[in-house]
Amino acid sequence: MAGIYIHIPFCKTKCHYCDFYKTTDFGAKVDFLSALKKEIEWRKSELEQEEIASIYFGGGTPSVLKIAEINDILALIDQLYKLSTDVEITLEANPDDLTPEFLSGLKTTCINRLSIGTQSFNDHDLKSMNRRHNSQQALTSIRAAQEAGITNISIDLIYGLPNQTLEDWTDNIEKALSLNVQHISAYHLTYHEGTVFYDYLKTGKIKELPDELSLQQFKLLLSRLQQAGFEQYEISNFARNRLYSKHNKAYWERKKYLGFGPSAHSYDHQTRRWNVLSLKKYLQAIETNSNFFEQEVLSEQDQYNDYMITSLRTKWGISSIYLKENFGEKFVEYFKNEAEKYLDSKHLRLDNSCYTLSTEGLFISDRIMEELFFVE
C-alpha cells in the first residue's frame, strides 16, 4: 500500500504561524494545474506495483480549487494508478471556503474525508493568527459539511498560543467536542523561522506561553478527549471508532508515498526526495522537462533514525522484532541501551516486544527521540 500527496500552493492570505510553502498570487493557477498533471503522469512508474491506499490534497489551501479542477486531478490519478477499493481521499479546507455550493459540489467528487483548518474557536486567537474566518464561520462550516453528508471530518486546533489561557483552551476543546467530529488534530504552536510569529517573538511583540501552562493545556487535551471517546493514536492526533488518518498513519509506518507539486516530498524506503520550493521554478522545470527536485539516498543510520521519530510518535510504538529484522546489531544494542533508562523512569513502556511512550513520556517525547537517534 502507498500514498499520494498533492500540494496546492495557493492561499488567499498568509497565516502568521504557517511555514508551509504557499503563494497568494493566483495568476499562475492554470499553469500550475497543467504542470501538476504532467508530474502525475511522468511519475506513474514509481508506484506501478503499488496499490494506492490514500490521496491527500494539502497546501496551501486546496479548497481554493474549483470542483471541476479537483475532479480532473482525481480522474487522472484513477486512470494512471491502481487505487484501493477503499481509498481514503482527503481534502484540506478553510472554513470560509465551505459554502453550500462548494459542499454540494464535493459530493460529486470522490473526496470522502474533509480536514477543516479550524485552528481555534476564539475570535481573538483567529485574528492574531491572521486567519480569514471567525469562530462562528468555523462552527457553521463544520455543521454544514455534516449536513451535506460528509461523514468523516477532521478538525485542526492549535494550543500554546500567545496569551492563551487554560480557560480559552478549555472552551476550544468543548466546542470541538460539541460538533461530534470523527477526528481531531491538536498541535502546539511552533515558532518557525520565516513566519510572522517568529519575527514577533524575536522582536518582543509577543511572548511564548510559559512551559507549565502549555503542559497544563496538553494534559487537559489528553484527559478531555479520552473522556469523550477519542483514542490518541499519535502525539497530536485523536480519532473516534478507529477512524485514523490513513494517509498520515502511512507516513508514521514508513510506507511509500509520492508528493506532487512544489515543495512536496516523496519516500520509497531507500530514498527521500523533495520538489523545488518555488512555484516559478517548478513551472519552468516542468515546461522544459528539466530537474525540479533534490534527492538523498538513505543510509542504514538514516533509516533507523526515521524509524525512531515516526514510530515512537504512535500508539503502536517501536517493535524490537522489526529492529532485529531490519537493522544491524549495533543499532539494536544502541536502542536497547538508550531505551533502558526510560523504561526505568517509566517514560517508556514495553509490552509484547513494543516500546511505547507512557503518558509521562509524551511530555518529553522530543528529548527521548533525540537520545534514541544513532549519531556516529
Protein Blocks (a to p, Z undefined) as FASTA:
>chain_A
ZZdddddfbdfbdcfkbccdcdfbfklmmmmmmmmmmmmmmmmmmmmmpccfbdcddedj
fklpcfklmmmmmmmmmmmpccdfklccdddddfklmcfklmmmmmmmmbfbdcddkkpa
cfklmmmnopabdfklmmmmmmmmmmnopabdcddddehiehiafklmmmmmmmmmmnop
abdcdddddddehiaklmmmmnopaccddfklmmmmmmmmmmmmmmnopacfbfkbcceh
hiacfklmmmmnopacddedehiacdehjaccdddfbfklmmmmmmnopafbdcddddfk
lmmmmmmmmmmmpmnlpafklmmmmmcfklmmmmmmmmmmmmmnopacceehiacddfkl
mmmmmmmmmmmpccZZ
